[in-house]
Amino acid sequence: MRKIINIALITAIMLTAGCNQTPQETLTPITLGVTTADNAQLTEPPSVTETPTKPPTEPPTEPTPEPPTEITGTPLQQARALAARDTDSDGVDNSWALWLVNRRNPLPEGYVPELSPIAPSYDLDSRIAPYALLMMEAARNDGITLAVIWAYRDLPLQESNFRRQYNEYVNAGYTRERAFDLTAYGISIPGASEHNAGLAIDFNHIDESFDQHAAFRWLQDNAHEYGFIMRYPKDTIFITGIIYEPWHWRYLGVDMATRVKDSGLTFNEFYAIHIK
């Protein structure tokens, strides 16, 4: 079920800018409940009064767990092995990642993923960090540098980025409503960003000219093999709600990233047709 975007944080942004109006969207809070099972009650075993006809045997021992199989090979081979390990009964790897995050589908309130580092000062959701590291290693092996310039962003940082850009538009003479829309085209509303979910990486240059670089061409040819897609293609702003961002790469899992790439659709379209 789609949820209405939480813009409680945006209200603070617009008030800070001296606004007396806020977008007409309201919060539908999400409460994450946690339940616990009752502790099992241990009882003494019944006493044995009869003499057994056979001598007692040694109690069975617990089997020793097999150590995890070490994944070796080229980065591509390792990524495929990881995907095979993480594949469900439907043949889809990392199906947990197939969620649409945008202003109409915000993150649950208070959502913070478990994080692992992928570069100095940059983290991703721990479940996808290995795929990102393998992708960057594969690029290095091909003489390509994929420099991480953004990955996970927490909510306060997202709010700060949004407020700063919003105020710049207001100070340039745009109406509050137009400033809000223009900001949201380039910086996702706090709580509605794939960066807040730990699912996306920005590489090398936050500029459209990145699509002229060898690193971009390498990503176009290879990123799906590691589970990533270019999330916001050119001329799709009226579908995705976000400007063209050749630097922004989103994780979906190897299987789905390959399907989306082969389909020629945006993830929004693919999601509506094949996943929702």
C-alpha positions as CSV (number, residue, x, y, z in Angstrom):
1,M,0.0,0.0,0.0
2,R,1.5,3.4,-1.0
3,K,2.0,5.8,1.9
4,I,1.7,9.6,1.9
5,I,5.1,11.3,2.2
6,N,6.3,12.3,5.6
7,I,7.2,16.0,5.2
8,A,7.3,16.9,8.9
9,L,11.0,17.7,8.4
10,I,10.2,19.9,5.4
11,T,7.8,22.0,7.4
12,A,10.8,23.0,9.6
13,I,12.8,23.7,6.4
14,M,10.2,26.1,5.1
15,L,9.6,27.8,8.4
16,T,13.3,28.3,8.7
17,A,13.2,30.2,5.4
18,G,10.4,32.4,6.8
19,C,7.6,30.6,5.0
20,N,4.0,30.7,6.2
21,Q,2.8,27.9,4.0
22,T,3.8,24.2,3.7
23,P,3.1,21.6,1.1
24,Q,-0.3,20.0,1.5
25,E,1.0,16.5,2.4
26,T,0.7,14.9,5.8
27,L,2.5,12.2,7.8
28,T,1.2,8.7,8.1
29,P,3.4,7.5,10.9
30,I,4.6,3.9,10.8
31,T,5.2,2.1,14.1
32,L,7.6,-0.8,14.1
33,G,6.4,-3.3,16.7
34,V,8.6,-5.8,18.4
35,T,7.3,-9.0,20.0
36,T,9.0,-11.5,22.2
37,A,8.2,-15.1,22.9
38,D,7.6,-16.4,26.4
39,N,10.6,-18.1,28.0
40,A,10.3,-21.9,27.8
41,Q,9.9,-23.6,31.2
42,L,12.5,-26.3,31.9
43,T,11.4,-29.2,34.0
44,E,13.2,-32.2,35.5
45,P,13.0,-35.4,33.4
46,P,10.9,-38.2,35.0
47,S,12.9,-40.6,37.1
48,V,13.6,-44.1,35.7
49,T,12.7,-46.9,38.1
50,E,13.0,-49.9,35.7
51,T,16.3,-51.4,34.8
52,P,16.9,-51.0,31.1
53,T,17.3,-54.2,29.1
54,K,20.1,-52.7,27.1
55,P,23.1,-50.7,28.4
56,P,22.6,-46.9,28.0
57,T,24.2,-45.4,25.0
58,E,26.2,-42.1,24.9
59,P,24.0,-39.1,24.2
60,P,24.1,-37.9,20.6
61,T,26.5,-35.1,19.9
62,E,25.6,-32.1,18.0
63,P,27.0,-32.1,14.4
64,T,29.8,-29.7,13.9
65,P,28.7,-26.9,11.6
66,E,30.5,-26.7,8.3
67,P,32.6,-23.5,8.0
68,P,31.3,-21.1,5.4
69,T,32.6,-21.7,1.9
70,E,35.2,-19.1,1.0
71,I,34.3,-17.3,-2.2
72,T,37.2,-16.9,-4.5
73,G,37.8,-15.9,-8.1
74,T,37.6,-12.7,-10.1
75,P,35.3,-10.0,-8.8
76,L,32.7,-11.0,-11.3
77,Q,32.9,-14.6,-10.3
78,Q,32.6,-13.6,-6.6
79,A,29.6,-11.4,-7.2
80,R,27.8,-14.2,-9.0
81,A,28.6,-16.6,-6.2
82,L,27.3,-14.1,-3.6
83,A,24.1,-13.7,-5.7
84,A,23.7,-17.4,-5.9
85,R,24.1,-17.7,-2.1
86,D,21.5,-14.9,-1.6
87,T,18.9,-16.2,-4.1
88,D,15.4,-17.1,-2.9
89,S,13.1,-19.9,-4.1
90,D,11.9,-17.7,-7.0
91,G,15.4,-17.4,-8.3
92,V,15.7,-13.8,-7.4
93,D,18.8,-12.7,-5.4
94,N,18.5,-10.0,-2.7
95,S,14.7,-9.6,-3.2
96,W,14.6,-7.5,-0.1
97,A,16.2,-4.7,-2.1
98,L,13.2,-4.4,-4.5
99,W,11.5,-1.5,-3.0
100,L,10.6,1.8,-4.5
101,V,11.9,4.8,-2.4
102,N,10.6,8.2,-3.4
103,R,8.3,11.0,-2.1
104,R,5.3,8.8,-2.5
105,N,7.0,5.8,-0.9
106,P,9.0,7.2,2.0
107,L,11.1,5.1,4.4
108,P,9.5,4.0,7.6
109,E,9.9,6.6,10.3
110,G,13.2,6.1,12.1
111,Y,14.6,3.7,9.5
112,V,18.4,3.3,9.7
113,P,20.0,0.4,7.9
114,E,22.9,-1.7,9.3
115,L,25.9,-0.2,7.6
116,S,29.3,-1.3,6.4
117,P,32.1,0.9,5.0
118,I,32.8,0.9,1.2
119,A,35.3,3.8,1.3
120,P,36.8,6.2,3.8
121,S,33.8,8.0,5.5
122,Y,31.2,6.3,3.3
123,D,28.9,3.4,4.2
124,L,26.2,1.3,2.5
125,D,23.6,-1.2,3.7
126,S,25.8,-4.1,4.9
127,R,24.0,-6.5,2.7
128,I,25.1,-4.8,-0.5
129,A,28.5,-3.4,0.5
130,P,30.3,-6.6,-0.7
131,Y,28.8,-6.1,-4.2
132,A,29.9,-2.5,-4.3
133,L,33.4,-3.3,-3.2
134,L,33.7,-6.1,-5.9
135,M,32.4,-3.7,-8.5
136,M,35.0,-1.1,-7.7
137,E,37.7,-3.7,-7.6
138,A,36.6,-5.0,-11.1
139,A,36.7,-1.4,-12.4
140,R,40.2,-0.9,-11.0
141,N,41.3,-4.1,-12.7
142,D,40.1,-2.6,-16.0
143,G,42.0,0.7,-15.3
144,I,38.9,2.6,-14.2
145,T,38.5,4.6,-11.0
146,L,35.1,4.6,-9.3
147,A,35.5,7.2,-6.6
148,V,32.7,7.3,-4.0
149,I,31.5,10.8,-3.4
150,W,28.2,10.0,-1.7
151,A,26.7,6.8,-0.3
152,Y,24.5,6.5,2.9
153,R,23.2,9.8,4.2
154,D,21.4,10.2,7.5
155,L,18.2,12.2,7.8
156,P,19.8,15.4,9.4
157,L,22.3,15.6,6.5
158,Q,19.6,15.1,3.9
159,E,17.5,17.8,5.6
160,S,20.4,20.2,5.7
161,N,21.1,19.6,2.0
162,F,17.5,20.1,1.1
163,R,17.1,23.3,3.2
164,R,20.3,24.9,1.7
165,Q,19.1,24.3,-1.9
166,Y,15.6,25.4,-1.1
167,N,16.8,28.7,0.4
168,E,19.0,29.4,-2.6
169,Y,15.9,29.1,-4.9
170,V,13.9,31.3,-2.6
171,N,16.6,33.9,-2.4
172,A,16.8,33.8,-6.2
173,G,13.2,35.0,-6.4
174,Y,11.3,31.8,-6.9
175,T,8.0,31.3,-5.0
176,R,8.1,29.0,-2.1
177,E,6.1,26.3,-3.9
178,R,8.3,26.5,-7.0
179,A,11.5,26.5,-4.9
180,F,10.3,23.4,-3.1
181,D,9.5,21.5,-6.4
182,L,12.8,22.5,-8.0
183,T,14.7,21.4,-4.9
184,A,12.9,18.0,-4.8
185,Y,13.8,17.4,-8.5
186,G,17.5,17.4,-7.6
187,I,17.6,16.5,-3.9
188,S,15.1,13.9,-2.6
189,I,12.9,15.0,0.2
190,P,14.4,13.9,3.6
191,G,13.1,10.4,4.3
192,A,12.4,9.7,0.6
193,S,16.0,9.3,-0.6
194,E,17.7,6.1,-1.7
195,H,20.8,7.5,0.1
196,N,18.8,7.5,3.4
197,A,18.1,3.8,2.7
198,G,21.8,3.0,2.2
199,L,20.9,1.7,-1.3
200,A,22.7,4.1,-3.6
201,I,26.2,5.4,-4.5
202,D,27.2,8.6,-6.3
203,F,30.4,8.2,-8.3
204,N,33.1,10.6,-9.4
205,H,31.3,13.8,-10.5
206,I,27.9,15.2,-9.6
207,D,27.5,16.7,-13.0
208,E,25.8,15.6,-16.2
209,S,29.2,15.7,-17.9
210,F,30.0,12.5,-16.1
211,D,28.4,10.6,-18.9
212,Q,31.3,11.6,-21.1
213,H,33.8,9.8,-18.8
214,A,35.2,6.3,-19.2
215,A,34.0,5.5,-15.7
216,F,30.4,6.1,-16.7
217,R,30.7,3.9,-19.8
218,W,32.2,1.1,-17.7
219,L,29.3,1.4,-15.3
220,Q,26.8,1.2,-18.1
221,D,28.4,-1.9,-19.4
222,N,29.1,-3.7,-16.1
223,A,27.2,-2.3,-13.1
224,H,24.3,-4.7,-13.5
225,E,26.6,-7.7,-13.1
226,Y,27.1,-6.4,-9.5
227,G,23.4,-5.5,-8.9
228,F,23.4,-1.8,-9.7
229,I,21.5,0.3,-12.2
230,M,21.7,4.0,-13.2
231,R,18.6,5.1,-11.4
232,Y,17.7,8.3,-13.1
233,P,18.2,8.2,-16.9
234,K,18.1,11.2,-19.2
235,D,14.7,12.6,-20.1
236,T,12.8,10.6,-17.5
237,I,12.2,13.3,-14.9
238,F,8.4,13.1,-15.4
239,I,8.6,9.4,-14.6
240,T,11.1,9.3,-11.8
241,G,10.6,12.8,-10.4
242,I,14.4,13.3,-10.4
243,I,16.7,15.1,-12.9
244,Y,19.1,13.1,-15.0
245,E,21.8,11.8,-12.7
246,P,24.4,9.7,-14.5
247,W,26.4,9.6,-11.2
248,H,23.7,7.9,-9.1
249,W,23.7,4.1,-9.1
250,R,21.1,2.1,-7.2
251,Y,21.4,-1.5,-5.9
252,L,18.6,-3.9,-6.9
253,G,20.3,-7.3,-6.9
254,V,22.1,-9.0,-9.8
255,D,19.0,-10.6,-11.3
256,M,16.7,-7.6,-11.2
257,A,19.4,-5.1,-12.2
258,T,20.0,-7.2,-15.3
259,R,16.3,-7.4,-16.1
260,V,15.8,-3.6,-15.6
261,K,18.8,-2.9,-17.8
262,D,17.6,-5.2,-20.6
263,S,14.1,-3.8,-20.4
264,G,15.1,-0.3,-21.2
265,L,12.7,0.9,-18.6
266,T,13.3,3.1,-15.5
267,F,13.0,1.3,-12.2
268,N,9.7,3.1,-11.6
269,E,8.2,1.6,-14.7
270,F,9.7,-1.8,-14.2
271,Y,8.4,-1.8,-10.6
272,A,4.9,-0.9,-11.6
273,I,4.7,-3.6,-14.3
274,H,6.7,-6.5,-12.8
275,I,7.1,-6.1,-9.0
276,K,4.3,-4.1,-7.4
